[in-house]
Amino acid sequence: MTKKQEIQVDIVRSLEDLQQVFDLRRTEFVQKQKVPENAEFDGNDFTATHILAKQENEVIGTLRIRYFHDFVRFERMCVKEGWRGQDVVERILNFASDFLKRKGFDKAHCFCKPELVSYWESRHHHRIKDAPIVHAGGMELVPMCFIFPSTETPIQMNGNPKQLVAPEGKWLPEKTSVPHVLRTLNNLDR
Ligand SMILES: CC(C)(COP(=O)(O)OP(=O)(O)OC[C@H]1O[C@@H](n2cnc3c(N)ncnc32)[C@H](O)[C@@H]1OP(=O)(O)O)[C@@H](O)C(=O)NCCC(=O)NCCS
């Protein structure tokens, strides 16, 4: 018997992966939770970063990230049935936390259903003080905040330029040296 591969967490980098993410969300939210299709697929998928957790070729979890001024929004977190009660959510949150710290963000806003408040509180989310519960699409949504635990530091404009052209999220470690010629250019800039 072949050994099962470790769960991989990454950003969606292909239409095939995005299609699998959409299929998972359609099953969980549209079919099981009766969210209208046009609310689930609201057009914002084309402005977002999608994170996916995969086991071999099967997408088993996802999270959508959208960007605001000094925070992001976490949306559509979902783990496939059969993979719940393990560490898939933790793996996705850790990946998102490292990725977003390098992008310069340190916190996320999200809404959760009232029955999941204590679940998210046990995963370092907290209720946003004075923010009202929102009623949308027949649901109550509680505003929560997640401060990223990652110690990663943001990629800088005058840092290693390879970071700026690398595939999203596949950045070099912060300490990677900057080529001499670019150090000189940066000094001239100042
Ligand atoms: C929310 C979710 C991502 C959590 O995944 P997970 O960490 O693998 O955890 P589980 O599904 O095993 O649930 C963890 C706990 O939350 C509880 N829980 C999950 N969904 C719940 C719900 N709709 N109502 C009440 N409790 C719920 C579980 O009973 C469990 O409690 P326990 O640890 O005491 O057994 C997963 O349940 C999911 O994908 N749900 C469907 C999509 C969804 O509703 N997403 C919205 C998130 S705000």
The ligand as an SDF file (V2000), in Angstrom:
LIG
                    3D

 48 50  0  0  0  0  0  0  0  0999 V2000
  -16.4010   25.4170   10.3260 C   0  0  0  0  0  0  0  0  0  0  0  0
  -15.4430   24.3340    9.8260 C   0  0  0  0  0  0  0  0  0  0  0  0
  -14.5050   24.9370    8.7870 C   0  0  0  0  0  0  0  0  0  0  0  0
  -14.6440   23.7940   11.0250 C   0  0  0  0  0  0  0  0  0  0  0  0
  -13.8910   22.6770   10.5960 O   0  0  0  0  0  0  0  0  0  0  0  0
  -13.0420   21.7660   11.6350 P   0  0  0  0  0  0  0  0  0  0  0  0
  -12.0760   22.5750   12.4050 O   0  0  0  0  0  0  0  0  0  0  0  0
  -12.4690   20.6330   10.8600 O   0  0  0  0  0  0  0  0  0  0  0  0
  -13.9980   21.3910   12.7160 O   0  0  0  0  0  0  0  0  0  0  0  0
  -15.3610   20.5530   12.8770 P   0  0  0  0  0  0  0  0  0  0  0  0
  -16.2150   20.6300   11.6540 O   0  0  0  0  0  0  0  0  0  0  0  0
  -14.9830   19.1940   13.3460 O   0  0  0  0  0  0  0  0  0  0  0  0
  -16.0390   21.4060   14.0030 O   0  0  0  0  0  0  0  0  0  0  0  0
  -15.3350   21.8510   15.1390 C   0  0  0  0  0  0  0  0  0  0  0  0
  -16.3250   22.1230   16.2260 C   0  0  0  0  0  0  0  0  0  0  0  0
  -17.2740   23.1090   15.8010 O   0  0  0  0  0  0  0  0  0  0  0  0
  -18.5960   22.5640   15.8560 C   0  0  0  0  0  0  0  0  0  0  0  0
  -19.3690   22.9750   14.7080 N   0  0  0  0  0  0  0  0  0  0  0  0
  -19.0010   22.9410   13.4060 C   0  0  0  0  0  0  0  0  0  0  0  0
  -20.0130   23.4170   12.6420 N   0  0  0  0  0  0  0  0  0  0  0  0
  -21.0070   23.7470   13.4940 C   0  0  0  0  0  0  0  0  0  0  0  0
  -22.3030   24.2770   13.3440 C   0  0  0  0  0  0  0  0  0  0  0  0
  -22.8100   24.5920   12.1240 N   0  0  0  0  0  0  0  0  0  0  0  0
  -23.0540   24.4810   14.4450 N   0  0  0  0  0  0  0  0  0  0  0  0
  -22.5770   24.1760   15.6660 C   0  0  0  0  0  0  0  0  0  0  0  0
  -21.3530   23.6780   15.8900 N   0  0  0  0  0  0  0  0  0  0  0  0
  -20.5880   23.4670   14.8140 C   0  0  0  0  0  0  0  0  0  0  0  0
  -18.3980   21.0640   15.8110 C   0  0  0  0  0  0  0  0  0  0  0  0
  -19.4860   20.4240   16.4530 O   0  0  0  0  0  0  0  0  0  0  0  0
  -17.1240   20.8710   16.5580 C   0  0  0  0  0  0  0  0  0  0  0  0
  -17.3090   20.8710   17.9300 O   0  0  0  0  0  0  0  0  0  0  0  0
  -16.4740   19.8660   18.8540 P   0  0  0  0  0  0  0  0  0  0  0  0
  -15.0030   20.2170   18.6150 O   0  0  0  0  0  0  0  0  0  0  0  0
  -16.9520   20.1900   20.2170 O   0  0  0  0  0  0  0  0  0  0  0  0
  -16.8150   18.5170   18.3490 O   0  0  0  0  0  0  0  0  0  0  0  0
  -16.2310   23.1320    9.2090 C   0  0  0  0  0  0  0  0  0  0  0  0
  -17.1550   22.6580   10.1640 O   0  0  0  0  0  0  0  0  0  0  0  0
  -16.9560   23.4830    7.9290 C   0  0  0  0  0  0  0  0  0  0  0  0
  -16.3580   23.4770    6.8520 O   0  0  0  0  0  0  0  0  0  0  0  0
  -18.2540   23.7810    8.0320 N   0  0  0  0  0  0  0  0  0  0  0  0
  -19.0570   24.0780    6.8360 C   0  0  0  0  0  0  0  0  0  0  0  0
  -18.6810   25.3970    6.2290 C   0  0  0  0  0  0  0  0  0  0  0  0
  -19.0000   26.5530    7.1740 C   0  0  0  0  0  0  0  0  0  0  0  0
  -20.0640   26.6180    7.7850 O   0  0  0  0  0  0  0  0  0  0  0  0
  -18.1000   27.5120    7.2140 N   0  0  0  0  0  0  0  0  0  0  0  0
  -18.3500   28.7390    7.9370 C   0  0  0  0  0  0  0  0  0  0  0  0
  -17.2930   28.9820    8.9390 C   0  0  0  0  0  0  0  0  0  0  0  0
  -17.6810   30.4780    9.8540 S   0  0  0  0  0  0  0  0  0  0  0  0
  1  2  1  0
  2  3  1  0
  2  4  1  0
  2 36  1  0
  4  5  1  0
  5  6  1  0
  6  7  2  0
  6  8  1  0
  6  9  1  0
  9 10  1  0
 10 11  2  0
 10 12  1  0
 10 13  1  0
 13 14  1  0
 14 15  1  0
 15 16  1  0
 15 30  1  0
 16 17  1  0
 17 18  1  0
 17 28  1  0
 18 19  1  0
 18 27  1  0
 19 20  2  0
 20 21  1  0
 21 22  1  0
 21 27  2  0
 22 23  1  0
 22 24  2  0
 24 25  1  0
 25 26  2  0
 26 27  1  0
 28 29  1  0
 28 30  1  0
 30 31  1  0
 31 32  1  0
 32 33  2  0
 32 34  1  0
 32 35  1  0
 36 37  1  0
 36 38  1  0
 38 39  2  0
 38 40  1  0
 40 41  1  0
 41 42  1  0
 42 43  1  0
 43 44  2  0
 43 45  1  0
 45 46  1  0
 46 47  1  0
 47 48  1  0
M  END
$$$$
